Amino acid sequence: MSIVRINAIKVPPEQAPELEKRFAARAGAVEGSEGFERFELLRPTDGRDTYFVVTHWRSVADFDAWLAGASFQQGHKAHGSQGPVSTESELLAFDVVQETSAGS
């Protein structure tokens, strides 16, 4: 089964459009990474200010290799050059122990 890494990013409402713009601009940056399975950017709709960046990977080693690699650095260069849009973030780690989908 896969592993899941979720970056929970607190974003002030006035910065939300910029966060989404930056993620759209880096579309495709992670897809070619070894072991990458899926990406989702989740926008809060319940009045909270926390976005979830959800990625699924084949293994912890694959995620760690991406994190240490050039594509991660390239994908996050706007943070260094334009400043952060978030006030804080937290990385959550999970193992998928059960999975189902439509038609299963």
Number of C-alpha atoms within 10 A of each C-alpha: 12 18 18 21 19 20 17 18 19 19 21 15 14 9 14 19 12 15 18 14 10 16 15 11 12 15 11 13 16 17 13 11 17 15 18 18 16 13 18 11 15 13 14 12 9 7 7 12 16 23 22 20 17 17 19 22 22 16 17 17 12 15 21 11 15 19 12 10 12 12 18 15 15 11 17 16 13 15 13 9 8 8 9 15 20 19 11 11 15 11 12 12 11 11 14 10 8 7 8 6 5 4 4 5
